[in-house]
Amino acid sequence: FEVVNTDVSRQRGLSGRQKIGASGMLFVFDELGFHGIWMKEMLFNLELIWVRESRVVEITKNVLAPKLGTSQRDLPSYYPQQAVDIVIEVEEGFVEANGVGVGDELLLVDG
């Protein structure tokens, strides 16, 4: 996974990319919160995996890329139902293909 852990890198996210380029993008936050994900300049559909203290607490499927030309104020944003400290963006179909479910533990390994 590609890790983004600064305000600038989290805001940019996957904007403008033709594909993820890795298994997904891991958004790491310093504190638990209702961190939103917006779909600015997204060119493909996603699934969002919401993680709280290393546990998957929610999964959002069918996160559709906005139509080209959608104004910034009309862009969809997505939020978890509870505070999280990690959000993982993966390509559509990843969750089912890899058997990811609520309650799964996330093990972060360097390298």
Secondary structure as UniProt FT lines:
FT   STRAND          2..4
FT   HELIX           7..12
FT   TURN            13..16
FT   STRAND          25..33
FT   STRAND          37..38
FT   TURN            40..41
FT   STRAND          46..52
FT   TURN            53..54
FT   STRAND          55..63
FT   TURN            68..69
FT   HELIX           72..74
FT   STRAND          77..78
FT   STRAND          84..91
FT   TURN            92..93
FT   HELIX           94..97
FT   TURN            98..99
FT   TURN            102..103
//
